[in-house]
Amino acid sequence: MTYQVQIKVMPLKDLLDPQGKAVLGGLHNLGMSAVGDVRVGKHITLQVEAANEDAAKAIAEEASKKLLANAVMEYFEIEVVK
Amino acid sequence: MTYQVQIKVMPLKDLLDPQGKAVLGGLHNLGMSAVGDVRVGKHITLQVEAANEDAAKAIAEEASKKLLANAVMEYFEIEVVK
């Protein structure tokens, strides 16, 4: 069966996020002062062929560790949609 | 009150996603042939000061339209967490 897997890869909470800071500056320049903090990461959607949901999640986790996320700077969260 | 808003910005479904194709090639080179399709977008987390959840969502929508997403190439989804 084919599962859709959503992976969120974000910069670690303790690290500076220059891209987020730049976006925050841009929003403030546009007059949107209600926004206090911005962090920018990646969102990756995979179509995975697997026997069941757990197997699909395991494949996505392997992909995240090997290629999609850099554990030194980023953490990731996996959600299997269907 | 401060709300955390999650914004997902993805390339439109009808458009090619070269970054996703590159990631797919990388995964196949790593021997992960169970992955069939990959799309890569952005995930943005905002801290928004707003009176209620609807107001927070409206601010995030304005930010997405004005700065975060390019409507010609991308669509976005907003989720208010708390």
Backbone of each chain as nested JSON, in Angstrom:
{
  "chains": [
    {"id": "A", "residues": [
      {"number": 1, "name": "MET", "atoms": {"N": [0.836, -1.2, 0.0], "CA": [0.0, 0.0, 0.0], "C": [0.871, 1.249, 0.0]}},
      {"number": 2, "name": "THR", "atoms": {"N": [0.338, 2.313, -0.59], "CA": [1.103, 3.551, -0.621], "C": [0.641, 4.491, 0.483]}},
      {"number": 3, "name": "TYR", "atoms": {"N": [1.573, 4.933, 1.29], "CA": [1.27, 5.872, 2.37], "C": [1.867, 7.235, 2.034]}},
      {"number": 4, "name": "GLN", "atoms": {"N": [1.141, 8.269, 2.438], "CA": [1.725, 9.601, 2.336], "C": [2.312, 9.956, 3.704]}},
      {"number": 5, "name": "VAL", "atoms": {"N": [3.573, 10.323, 3.703], "CA": [4.248, 10.656, 4.946], "C": [4.672, 12.126, 4.921]}},
      {"number": 6, "name": "GLN", "atoms": {"N": [4.325, 12.843, 5.978], "CA": [4.703, 14.252, 6.103], "C": [5.866, 14.34, 7.079]}},
      {"number": 7, "name": "ILE", "atoms": {"N": [6.936, 14.99, 6.673], "CA": [8.09, 15.164, 7.559], "C": [8.355, 16.652, 7.744]}},
      {"number": 8, "name": "LYS", "atoms": {"N": [8.452, 17.05, 8.99], "CA": [8.768, 18.438, 9.328], "C": [10.2, 18.463, 9.836]}},
      {"number": 9, "name": "VAL", "atoms": {"N": [11.05, 19.267, 9.221], "CA": [12.443, 19.398, 9.652], "C": [12.666, 20.838, 10.086]}},
      {"number": 10, "name": "MET", "atoms": {"N": [12.953, 21.046, 11.368], "CA": [13.096, 22.414, 11.89], "C": [14.455, 22.601, 12.548]}},
      {"number": 11, "name": "PRO", "atoms": {"N": [14.968, 23.846, 12.563], "CA": [16.218, 24.09, 13.3], "C": [16.013, 23.832, 14.788]}},
      {"number": 12, "name": "LEU", "atoms": {"N": [17.004, 23.266, 15.45], "CA": [16.91, 22.984, 16.885], "C": [16.574, 24.246, 17.658]}},
      {"number": 13, "name": "LYS", "atoms": {"N": [15.795, 24.074, 18.721], "CA": [15.267, 25.231, 19.451], "C": [16.364, 26.109, 20.048]}},
      {"number": 14, "name": "ASP", "atoms": {"N": [17.511, 25.505, 20.404], "CA": [18.58, 26.265, 21.043], "C": [19.428, 27.046, 20.047]}},
      {"number": 15, "name": "LEU", "atoms": {"N": [19.248, 26.763, 18.759], "CA": [20.106, 27.4, 17.765], "C": [19.458, 28.639, 17.176]}},
      {"number": 16, "name": "LEU", "atoms": {"N": [20.3, 29.593, 16.781], "CA": [19.814, 30.756, 16.042], "C": [19.266, 30.307, 14.69]}},
      {"number": 17, "name": "ASP", "atoms": {"N": [18.26, 31.023, 14.212], "CA": [17.684, 30.719, 12.905], "C": [17.703, 31.998, 12.067]}},
      {"number": 18, "name": "PRO", "atoms": {"N": [18.816, 32.218, 11.341], "CA": [18.969, 33.485, 10.605], "C": [17.851, 33.722, 9.593]}},
      {"number": 19, "name": "GLN", "atoms": {"N": [17.395, 32.645, 8.95], "CA": [16.318, 32.798, 7.96], "C": [15.036, 33.277, 8.636]}},
      {"number": 20, "name": "GLY", "atoms": {"N": [14.758, 32.696, 9.808], "CA": [13.587, 33.126, 10.573], "C": [13.699, 34.586, 10.993]}},
      {"number": 21, "name": "LYS", "atoms": {"N": [14.898, 34.986, 11.431], "CA": [15.118, 36.381, 11.833], "C": [14.885, 37.322, 10.655]}},
      {"number": 22, "name": "ALA", "atoms": {"N": [15.329, 36.913, 9.468], "CA": [15.142, 37.739, 8.275], "C": [13.661, 37.881, 7.94]}},
      {"number": 23, "name": "VAL", "atoms": {"N": [12.925, 36.779, 8.043], "CA": [11.484, 36.818, 7.77], "C": [10.781, 37.719, 8.79]}},
      {"number": 24, "name": "LEU", "atoms": {"N": [11.196, 37.606, 10.062], "CA": [10.601, 38.446, 11.105], "C": [10.83, 39.925, 10.795]}},
      {"number": 25, "name": "GLY", "atoms": {"N": [12.064, 40.263, 10.386], "CA": [12.349, 41.653, 10.003], "C": [11.466, 42.105, 8.856]}},
      {"number": 26, "name": "GLY", "atoms": {"N": [11.293, 41.238, 7.862], "CA": [10.438, 41.564, 6.72], "C": [8.998, 41.805, 7.131]}},
      {"number": 27, "name": "LEU", "atoms": {"N": [8.493, 40.973, 8.031], "CA": [7.099, 41.128, 8.49], "C": [6.939, 42.439, 9.26]}},
      {"number": 28, "name": "HIS", "atoms": {"N": [7.928, 42.763, 10.103], "CA": [7.849, 44.033, 10.846], "C": [7.906, 45.224, 9.89]}},
      {"number": 29, "name": "ASN", "atoms": {"N": [8.731, 45.123, 8.839], "CA": [8.784, 46.193, 7.836], "C": [7.45, 46.354, 7.115]}},
      {"number": 30, "name": "LEU", "atoms": {"N": [6.689, 45.267, 7.023], "CA": [5.362, 45.333, 6.393], "C": [4.306, 45.806, 7.392]}},
      {"number": 31, "name": "GLY", "atoms": {"N": [4.731, 46.131, 8.601], "CA": [3.796, 46.647, 9.597], "C": [3.103, 45.596, 10.426]}},
      {"number": 32, "name": "MET", "atoms": {"N": [3.561, 44.34, 10.315], "CA": [2.902, 43.261, 11.056], "C": [3.625, 43.049, 12.395]}},
      {"number": 33, "name": "SER", "atoms": {"N": [3.382, 43.938, 13.337], "CA": [4.125, 43.892, 14.592], "C": [3.574, 42.848, 15.565]}},
      {"number": 34, "name": "ALA", "atoms": {"N": [2.453, 42.218, 15.232], "CA": [1.868, 41.191, 16.114], "C": [2.672, 39.899, 16.091]}},
      {"number": 35, "name": "VAL", "atoms": {"N": [3.543, 39.75, 15.091], "CA": [4.338, 38.528, 14.995], "C": [5.606, 38.692, 15.819]}},
      {"number": 36, "name": "GLY", "atoms": {"N": [5.824, 37.789, 16.785], "CA": [6.926, 37.941, 17.713], "C": [8.148, 37.111, 17.401]}},
      {"number": 37, "name": "ASP", "atoms": {"N": [7.956, 35.927, 16.875], "CA": [9.107, 35.07, 16.607], "C": [8.799, 34.207, 15.389]}},
      {"number": 38, "name": "VAL", "atoms": {"N": [9.806, 33.967, 14.586], "CA": [9.627, 33.161, 13.377], "C": [10.744, 32.129, 13.298]}},
      {"number": 39, "name": "ARG", "atoms": {"N": [10.389, 30.91, 13.003], "CA": [11.396, 29.902, 12.692], "C": [11.019, 29.238, 11.373]}},
      {"number": 40, "name": "VAL", "atoms": {"N": [12.017, 29.017, 10.536], "CA": [11.768, 28.477, 9.201], "C": [12.481, 27.143, 9.039]}},
      {"number": 41, "name": "GLY", "atoms": {"N": [11.748, 26.147, 8.627], "CA": [12.336, 24.832, 8.374], "C": [11.826, 24.282, 7.055]}},
      {"number": 42, "name": "LYS", "atoms": {"N": [11.952, 22.964, 6.896], "CA": [11.514, 22.319, 5.663], "C": [10.309, 21.437, 5.93]}},
      {"number": 43, "name": "HIS", "atoms": {"N": [9.469, 21.32, 4.927], "CA": [8.367, 20.37, 4.999], "C": [8.501, 19.439, 3.798]}},
      {"number": 44, "name": "ILE", "atoms": {"N": [8.573, 18.142, 4.064], "CA": [8.81, 17.189, 2.985], "C": [7.675, 16.163, 2.965]}},
      {"number": 45, "name": "THR", "atoms": {"N": [7.127, 15.941, 1.791], "CA": [6.076, 14.936, 1.621], "C": [6.632, 13.77, 0.83]}},
      {"number": 46, "name": "LEU", "atoms": {"N": [6.519, 12.575, 1.393], "CA": [6.981, 11.367, 0.699], "C": [5.802, 10.464, 0.384]}},
      {"number": 47, "name": "GLN", "atoms": {"N": [5.842, 9.813, -0.776], "CA": [4.944, 8.692, -1.054], "C": [5.744, 7.423, -0.81]}},
      {"number": 48, "name": "VAL", "atoms": {"N": [5.321, 6.616, 0.145], "CA": [6.103, 5.435, 0.525], "C": [5.28, 4.178, 0.303]}},
      {"number": 49, "name": "GLU", "atoms": {"N": [5.905, 3.219, -0.371], "CA": [5.285, 1.899, -0.58], "C": [5.677, 1.01, 0.592]}},
      {"number": 50, "name": "ALA", "atoms": {"N": [4.697, 0.607, 1.403], "CA": [5.029, -0.194, 2.586], "C": [3.856, -1.08, 2.949]}},
      {"number": 51, "name": "ALA", "atoms": {"N": [4.156, -2.129, 3.75], "CA": [3.139, -3.109, 4.129], "C": [2.13, -2.51, 5.102]}},
      {"number": 52, "name": "ASN", "atoms": {"N": [2.603, -1.672, 6.0], "CA": [1.689, -1.062, 6.968], "C": [2.234, 0.292, 7.423]}},
      {"number": 53, "name": "GLU", "atoms": {"N": [1.476, 0.956, 8.288], "CA": [1.814, 2.311, 8.702], "C": [3.155, 2.374, 9.428]}},
      {"number": 54, "name": "ASP", "atoms": {"N": [3.407, 1.393, 10.292], "CA": [4.661, 1.384, 11.042], "C": [5.864, 1.249, 10.116]}},
      {"number": 55, "name": "ALA", "atoms": {"N": [5.716, 0.381, 9.1], "CA": [6.811, 0.197, 8.146], "C": [7.06, 1.487, 7.378]}},
      {"number": 56, "name": "ALA", "atoms": {"N": [5.975, 2.175, 6.981], "CA": [6.11, 3.451, 6.261], "C": [6.835, 4.473, 7.13]}},
      {"number": 57, "name": "LYS", "atoms": {"N": [6.483, 4.499, 8.417], "CA": [7.121, 5.443, 9.332], "C": [8.604, 5.123, 9.495]}},
      {"number": 58, "name": "ALA", "atoms": {"N": [8.932, 3.829, 9.564], "CA": [10.337, 3.43, 9.711], "C": [11.154, 3.863, 8.502]}},
      {"number": 59, "name": "ILE", "atoms": {"N": [10.571, 3.722, 7.305], "CA": [11.278, 4.133, 6.086], "C": [11.505, 5.649, 6.097]}},
      {"number": 60, "name": "ALA", "atoms": {"N": [10.471, 6.391, 6.498], "CA": [10.601, 7.854, 6.541], "C": [11.653, 8.272, 7.561]}},
      {"number": 61, "name": "GLU", "atoms": {"N": [11.717, 7.535, 8.673], "CA": [12.705, 7.878, 9.7], "C": [14.12, 7.62, 9.186]}},
      {"number": 62, "name": "GLU", "atoms": {"N": [14.277, 6.513, 8.482], "CA": [15.597, 6.217, 7.908], "C": [15.986, 7.3, 6.902]}},
      {"number": 63, "name": "ALA", "atoms": {"N": [15.033, 7.7, 6.052], "CA": [15.303, 8.748, 5.054], "C": [15.678, 10.056, 5.735]}},
      {"number": 64, "name": "SER", "atoms": {"N": [14.983, 10.375, 6.835], "CA": [15.268, 11.632, 7.54], "C": [16.666, 11.616, 8.116]}},
      {"number": 65, "name": "LYS", "atoms": {"N": [17.02, 10.483, 8.751], "CA": [18.338, 10.412, 9.396], "C": [19.468, 10.399, 8.377]}},
      {"number": 66, "name": "LYS", "atoms": {"N": [19.242, 9.688, 7.255], "CA": [20.329, 9.53, 6.281], "C": [20.488, 10.749, 5.376]}},
      {"number": 67, "name": "LEU", "atoms": {"N": [19.37, 11.428, 5.066], "CA": [19.475, 12.448, 4.019], "C": [18.762, 13.758, 4.337]}},
      {"number": 68, "name": "LEU", "atoms": {"N": [17.559, 13.69, 4.916], "CA": [16.717, 14.887, 4.942], "C": [17.075, 15.861, 6.053]}},
      {"number": 69, "name": "ALA", "atoms": {"N": [17.46, 15.336, 7.212], "CA": [17.743, 16.217, 8.345], "C": [19.193, 16.08, 8.778]}},
      {"number": 70, "name": "ASN", "atoms": {"N": [19.776, 17.175, 9.21], "CA": [21.121, 17.19, 9.764], "C": [20.975, 17.25, 11.284]}},
      {"number": 71, "name": "ALA", "atoms": {"N": [21.239, 16.124, 11.955], "CA": [20.931, 16.013, 13.385], "C": [21.699, 17.014, 14.248]}},
      {"number": 72, "name": "VAL", "atoms": {"N": [22.798, 17.545, 13.718], "CA": [23.574, 18.518, 14.492], "C": [22.806, 19.836, 14.625]}},
      {"number": 73, "name": "MET", "atoms": {"N": [22.021, 20.152, 13.607], "CA": [21.356, 21.461, 13.589], "C": [19.836, 21.371, 13.55]}},
      {"number": 74, "name": "GLU", "atoms": {"N": [19.303, 20.201, 13.254], "CA": [17.862, 20.11, 12.998], "C": [17.238, 18.922, 13.722]}},
      {"number": 75, "name": "TYR", "atoms": {"N": [15.943, 19.04, 14.035], "CA": [15.194, 17.882, 14.498], "C": [14.059, 17.646, 13.497]}},
      {"number": 76, "name": "PHE", "atoms": {"N": [13.491, 16.431, 13.532], "CA": [12.415, 16.163, 12.577], "C": [11.246, 15.467, 13.254]}},
      {"number": 77, "name": "GLU", "atoms": {"N": [10.061, 15.662, 12.693], "CA": [8.849, 14.988, 13.166], "C": [8.175, 14.333, 11.978]}},
      {"number": 78, "name": "ILE", "atoms": {"N": [7.693, 13.106, 12.187], "CA": [7.109, 12.337, 11.086], "C": [5.64, 12.069, 11.363]}},
      {"number": 79, "name": "GLU", "atoms": {"N": [4.822, 12.235, 10.344], "CA": [3.397, 11.922, 10.481], "C": [2.946, 11.139, 9.252]}},
      {"number": 80, "name": "VAL", "atoms": {"N": [2.384, 9.967, 9.478], "CA": [1.874, 9.169, 8.364], "C": [0.411, 9.545, 8.155]}},
      {"number": 81, "name": "VAL", "atoms": {"N": [0.063, 9.957, 6.928], "CA": [-1.283, 10.482, 6.704], "C": [-2.282, 9.386, 6.368]}},
      {"number": 82, "name": "LYS", "atoms": {"N": [-1.939, 8.49, 5.46], "CA": [-2.887, 7.429, 5.103], "C": [-2.14, 6.24, 4.509]}}
    ]},
    {"id": "B", "residues": [
      {"number": 1, "name": "MET", "atoms": {"N": [-3.125, 37.35, 23.916], "CA": [-2.588, 36.004, 24.105], "C": [-1.666, 35.629, 22.949]}},
      {"number": 2, "name": "THR", "atoms": {"N": [-0.682, 34.812, 23.256], "CA": [0.257, 34.408, 22.207], "C": [-0.125, 33.043, 21.643]}},
      {"number": 3, "name": "TYR", "atoms": {"N": [-0.281, 33.002, 20.332], "CA": [-0.614, 31.736, 19.663], "C": [0.573, 31.273, 18.843]}},
      {"number": 4, "name": "GLN", "atoms": {"N": [0.75, 29.959, 18.794], "CA": [1.737, 29.418, 17.884], "C": [1.022, 28.982, 16.608]}},
      {"number": 5, "name": "VAL", "atoms": {"N": [1.513, 29.499, 15.489], "CA": [0.876, 29.194, 14.205], "C": [1.863, 28.438, 13.325]}},
      {"number": 6, "name": "GLN", "atoms": {"N": [1.428, 27.316, 12.779], "CA": [2.247, 26.518, 11.877], "C": [1.775, 26.772, 10.448]}},
      {"number": 7, "name": "ILE", "atoms": {"N": [2.697, 27.131, 9.585], "CA": [2.352, 27.363, 8.176], "C": [3.165, 26.412, 7.309]}},
      {"number": 8, "name": "LYS", "atoms": {"N": [2.452, 25.713, 6.439], "CA": [3.101, 24.803, 5.491], "C": [3.019, 25.444, 4.119]}},
      {"number": 9, "name": "VAL", "atoms": {"N": [4.137, 25.647, 3.466], "CA": [4.159, 26.235, 2.121], "C": [4.752, 25.2, 1.176]}},
      {"number": 10, "name": "MET", "atoms": {"N": [3.934, 24.733, 0.221], "CA": [4.391, 23.66, -0.682], "C": [4.261, 24.097, -2.139]}},
      {"number": 11, "name": "PRO", "atoms": {"N": [5.102, 23.537, -3.005], "CA": [4.95, 23.822, -4.434], "C": [3.606, 23.288, -4.935]}},
      {"number": 12, "name": "LEU", "atoms": {"N": [2.949, 24.027, -5.815], "CA": [1.651, 23.613, -6.344], "C": [1.747, 22.225, -6.965]}},
      {"number": 13, "name": "LYS", "atoms": {"N": [0.66, 21.469, -6.838], "CA": [0.688, 20.058, -7.257], "C": [0.973, 19.886, -8.752]}},
      {"number": 14, "name": "ASP", "atoms": {"N": [0.56, 20.863, -9.562], "CA": [0.731, 20.738, -11.008], "C": [2.136, 21.092, -11.478]}},
      {"number": 15, "name": "LEU", "atoms": {"N": [2.932, 21.666, -10.575], "CA": [4.257, 22.126, -10.986], "C": [5.335, 21.087, -10.664]}},
      {"number": 16, "name": "LEU", "atoms": {"N": [6.371, 21.084, -11.48], "CA": [7.541, 20.269, -11.188], "C": [8.204, 20.779, -9.919]}},
      {"number": 17, "name": "ASP", "atoms": {"N": [8.812, 19.869, -9.181], "CA": [9.526, 20.25, -7.963], "C": [10.951, 19.703, -8.057]}},
      {"number": 18, "name": "PRO", "atoms": {"N": [11.881, 20.493, -8.641], "CA": [13.237, 19.989, -8.879], "C": [13.938, 19.556, -7.594]}},
      {"number": 19, "name": "GLN", "atoms": {"N": [13.69, 20.283, -6.483], "CA": [14.331, 19.91, -5.222], "C": [13.842, 18.535, -4.762]}},
      {"number": 20, "name": "GLY", "atoms": {"N": [12.531, 18.307, -4.927], "CA": [11.97, 17.009, -4.57], "C": [12.544, 15.899, -5.432]}},
      {"number": 21, "name": "LYS", "atoms": {"N": [12.692, 16.172, -6.73], "CA": [13.281, 15.17, -7.643], "C": [14.711, 14.847, -7.232]}},
      {"number": 22, "name": "ALA", "atoms": {"N": [15.469, 15.86, -6.814], "CA": [16.853, 15.635, -6.386], "C": [16.892, 14.767, -5.133]}},
      {"number": 23, "name": "VAL", "atoms": {"N": [15.998, 15.049, -4.188], "CA": [15.943, 14.253, -2.956], "C": [15.559, 12.817, -3.284]}},
      {"number": 24, "name": "LEU", "atoms": {"N": [14.593, 12.649, -4.193], "CA": [14.177, 11.3, -4.594], "C": [15.351, 10.535, -5.19]}},
      {"number": 25, "name": "GLY", "atoms": {"N": [16.121, 11.194, -6.06], "CA": [17.317, 10.559, -6.63], "C": [18.298, 10.152, -5.545]}},
      {"number": 26, "name": "GLY", "atoms": {"N": [18.487, 11.035, -4.565], "CA": [19.394, 10.739, -3.458], "C": [18.938, 9.532, -2.657]}},
      {"number": 27, "name": "LEU", "atoms": {"N": [17.626, 9.463, -2.387], "CA": [17.095, 8.336, -1.614], "C": [17.263, 7.024, -2.381]}},
      {"number": 28, "name": "HIS", "atoms": {"N": [17.015, 7.068, -3.698], "CA": [17.185, 5.854, -4.507], "C": [18.647, 5.418, -4.527]}},
      {"number": 29, "name": "ASN", "atoms": {"N": [19.559, 6.409, -4.594], "CA": [20.993, 6.071, -4.544], "C": [21.378, 5.432, -3.22]}},
      {"number": 30, "name": "LEU", "atoms": {"N": [20.653, 5.773, -2.16], "CA": [20.907, 5.168, -0.853], "C": [20.213, 3.804, -0.716]}},
      {"number": 31, "name": "GLY", "atoms": {"N": [19.566, 3.371, -1.769], "CA": [18.929, 2.056, -1.77], "C": [17.506, 2.065, -1.237]}},
      {"number": 32, "name": "MET", "atoms": {"N": [16.926, 3.245, -1.056], "CA": [15.572, 3.308, -0.499], "C": [14.559, 3.385, -1.628]}},
      {"number": 33, "name": "SER", "atoms": {"N": [14.324, 2.242, -2.282], "CA": [13.477, 2.243, -3.471], "C": [11.984, 2.265, -3.131]}},
      {"number": 34, "name": "ALA", "atoms": {"N": [11.632, 2.158, -1.843], "CA": [10.22, 2.178, -1.453], "C": [9.612, 3.57, -1.558]}},
      {"number": 35, "name": "VAL", "atoms": {"N": [10.464, 4.578, -1.676], "CA": [9.961, 5.953, -1.762], "C": [9.684, 6.283, -3.221]}},
      {"number": 36, "name": "GLY", "atoms": {"N": [8.436, 6.666, -3.505], "CA": [8.023, 6.868, -4.879], "C": [8.011, 8.294, -5.343]}},
      {"number": 37, "name": "ASP", "atoms": {"N": [7.657, 9.219, -4.479], "CA": [7.586, 10.619, -4.891], "C": [7.942, 11.504, -3.707]}},
      {"number": 38, "name": "VAL", "atoms": {"N": [8.626, 12.584, -3.985], "CA": [9.04, 13.508, -2.931], "C": [8.7, 14.934, -3.353]}},
      {"number": 39, "name": "ARG", "atoms": {"N": [8.116, 15.694, -2.433], "CA": [7.948, 17.122, -2.673], "C": [8.496, 17.865, -1.464]}},
      {"number": 40, "name": "VAL", "atoms": {"N": [9.217, 18.947, -1.728], "CA": [9.868, 19.684, -0.654], "C": [9.327, 21.107, -0.612]}},
      {"number": 41, "name": "GLY", "atoms": {"N": [8.882, 21.515, 0.556], "CA": [8.407, 22.884, 0.747], "C": [8.99, 23.468, 2.014]}},
      {"number": 42, "name": "LYS", "atoms": {"N": [8.341, 24.524, 2.507], "CA": [8.826, 25.183, 3.719], "C": [7.841, 24.958, 4.857]}},
      {"number": 43, "name": "HIS", "atoms": {"N": [8.38, 24.94, 6.061], "CA": [7.532, 24.907, 7.243], "C": [7.915, 26.098, 8.099]}},
      {"number": 44, "name": "ILE", "atoms": {"N": [6.947, 26.942, 8.417], "CA": [7.239, 28.173, 9.148], "C": [6.412, 28.195, 10.427]}},
      {"number": 45, "name": "THR", "atoms": {"N": [7.07, 28.48, 11.536], "CA": [6.387, 28.598, 12.825], "C": [6.403, 30.058, 13.248]}},
      {"number": 46, "name": "LEU", "atoms": {"N": [5.225, 30.615, 13.505], "CA": [5.12, 32.008, 13.97], "C": [4.589, 32.042, 15.394]}},
      {"number": 47, "name": "GLN", "atoms": {"N": [5.102, 32.971, 16.198], "CA": [4.458, 33.306, 17.467], "C": [3.661, 34.583, 17.215]}},
      {"number": 48, "name": "VAL", "atoms": {"N": [2.345, 34.519, 17.379], "CA": [1.496, 35.655, 17.034], "C": [0.745, 36.146, 18.262]}},
      {"number": 49, "name": "GLU", "atoms": {"N": [0.816, 37.437, 18.505], "CA": [0.062, 38.061, 19.591], "C": [-1.299, 38.462, 19.029]}},
      {"number": 50, "name": "ALA", "atoms": {"N": [-2.381, 37.851, 19.544], "CA": [-3.711, 38.142, 18.992], "C": [-4.775, 37.915, 20.06]}},
      {"number": 51, "name": "ALA", "atoms": {"N": [-5.95, 38.505, 19.832], "CA": [-7.028, 38.427, 20.816], "C": [-7.633, 37.022, 20.865]}},
      {"number": 52, "name": "ASN", "atoms": {"N": [-7.725, 36.373, 19.728], "CA": [-8.281, 35.024, 19.695], "C": [-7.706, 34.231, 18.517]}},
      {"number": 53, "name": "GLU", "atoms": {"N": [-8.137, 32.991, 18.428], "CA": [-7.561, 32.086, 17.438], "C": [-7.814, 32.561, 16.006]}},
      {"number": 54, "name": "ASP", "atoms": {"N": [-9.021, 33.066, 15.758], "CA": [-9.347, 33.53, 14.41], "C": [-8.48, 34.711, 13.998]}},
      {"number": 55, "name": "ALA", "atoms": {"N": [-8.241, 35.629, 14.962], "CA": [-7.398, 36.79, 14.665], "C": [-5.974, 36.338, 14.361]}},
      {"number": 56, "name": "ALA", "atoms": {"N": [-5.473, 35.356, 15.133], "CA": [-4.125, 34.832, 14.893], "C": [-4.023, 34.217, 13.505]}},
      {"number": 57, "name": "LYS", "atoms": {"N": [-5.081, 33.488, 13.125], "CA": [-5.084, 32.848, 11.809], "C": [-5.104, 33.894, 10.683]}},
      {"number": 58, "name": "ALA", "atoms": {"N": [-5.876, 34.985, 10.902], "CA": [-5.956, 36.045, 9.901], "C": [-4.593, 36.705, 9.71]}},
      {"number": 59, "name": "ILE", "atoms": {"N": [-3.88, 36.927, 10.824], "CA": [-2.547, 37.536, 10.736], "C": [-1.591, 36.616, 9.972]}},
      {"number": 60, "name": "ALA", "atoms": {"N": [-1.655, 35.323, 10.276], "CA": [-0.787, 34.364, 9.586], "C": [-1.112, 34.308, 8.097]}},
      {"number": 61, "name": "GLU", "atoms": {"N": [-2.399, 34.427, 7.776], "CA": [-2.797, 34.392, 6.365], "C": [-2.264, 35.608, 5.626]}},
      {"number": 62, "name": "GLU", "atoms": {"N": [-2.351, 36.781, 6.287], "CA": [-1.818, 38.0, 5.673], "C": [-0.31, 37.863, 5.451]}},
      {"number": 63, "name": "ALA", "atoms": {"N": [0.387, 37.343, 6.469], "CA": [1.842, 37.168, 6.358], "C": [2.188, 36.218, 5.214]}},
      {"number": 64, "name": "SER", "atoms": {"N": [1.388, 35.137, 5.088], "CA": [1.652, 34.159, 4.025], "C": [1.474, 34.788, 2.653]}},
      {"number": 65, "name": "LYS", "atoms": {"N": [0.371, 35.544, 2.5], "CA": [0.09, 36.139, 1.189], "C": [1.104, 37.214, 0.832]}},
      {"number": 66, "name": "LYS", "atoms": {"N": [1.498, 38.02, 1.838], "CA": [2.38, 39.15, 1.549], "C": [3.842, 38.758, 1.409]}},
      {"number": 67, "name": "LEU", "atoms": {"N": [4.259, 37.735, 2.173], "CA": [5.706, 37.502, 2.233], "C": [6.113, 36.027, 2.105]}},
      {"number": 68, "name": "LEU", "atoms": {"N": [5.379, 35.13, 2.774], "CA": [5.918, 33.776, 2.95], "C": [5.716, 32.878, 1.737]}},
      {"number": 69, "name": "ALA", "atoms": {"N": [4.587, 33.035, 1.048], "CA": [4.298, 32.153, -0.084], "C": [4.168, 32.961, -1.369]}},
      {"number": 70, "name": "ASN", "atoms": {"N": [4.629, 32.36, -2.454], "CA": [4.47, 32.948, -3.781], "C": [3.306, 32.22, -4.462]}},
      {"number": 71, "name": "ALA", "atoms": {"N": [2.156, 32.912, -4.565], "CA": [0.923, 32.249, -5.005], "C": [1.017, 31.681, -6.429]}},
      {"number": 72, "name": "VAL", "atoms": {"N": [1.966, 32.175, -7.217], "CA": [2.121, 31.67, -8.583], "C": [2.666, 30.236, -8.573]}},
      {"number": 73, "name": "MET", "atoms": {"N": [3.487, 29.94, -7.568], "CA": [4.164, 28.649, -7.543], "C": [3.837, 27.809, -6.319]}},
      {"number": 74, "name": "GLU", "atoms": {"N": [3.237, 28.412, -5.298], "CA": [3.085, 27.7, -4.025], "C": [1.678, 27.872, -3.449]}},
      {"number": 75, "name": "TYR", "atoms": {"N": [1.27, 26.899, -2.642], "CA": [0.062, 27.062, -1.842], "C": [0.462, 26.919, -0.38]}},
      {"number": 76, "name": "PHE", "atoms": {"N": [-0.405, 27.423, 0.505], "CA": [-0.049, 27.317, 1.924], "C": [-1.233, 26.831, 2.741]}},
      {"number": 77, "name": "GLU", "atoms": {"N": [-0.911, 26.202, 3.877], "CA": [-1.931, 25.751, 4.824], "C": [-1.542, 26.261, 6.204]}},
      {"number": 78, "name": "ILE", "atoms": {"N": [-2.542, 26.757, 6.94], "CA": [-2.286, 27.358, 8.243], "C": [-2.962, 26.546, 9.332]}},
      {"number": 79, "name": "GLU", "atoms": {"N": [-2.225, 26.349, 10.429], "CA": [-2.8, 25.642, 11.569], "C": [-2.406, 26.385, 12.843]}},
      {"number": 80, "name": "VAL", "atoms": {"N": [-3.407, 26.802, 13.625], "CA": [-3.135, 27.471, 14.896], "C": [-3.042, 26.399, 15.973]}},
      {"number": 81, "name": "VAL", "atoms": {"N": [-1.905, 26.391, 16.708], "CA": [-1.685, 25.298, 17.653], "C": [-2.293, 25.599, 19.016]}},
      {"number": 82, "name": "LYS", "atoms": {"N": [-2.058, 26.778, 19.556], "CA": [-2.609, 27.086, 20.883], "C": [-2.725, 28.59, 21.051]}}
    ]}
  ]
}
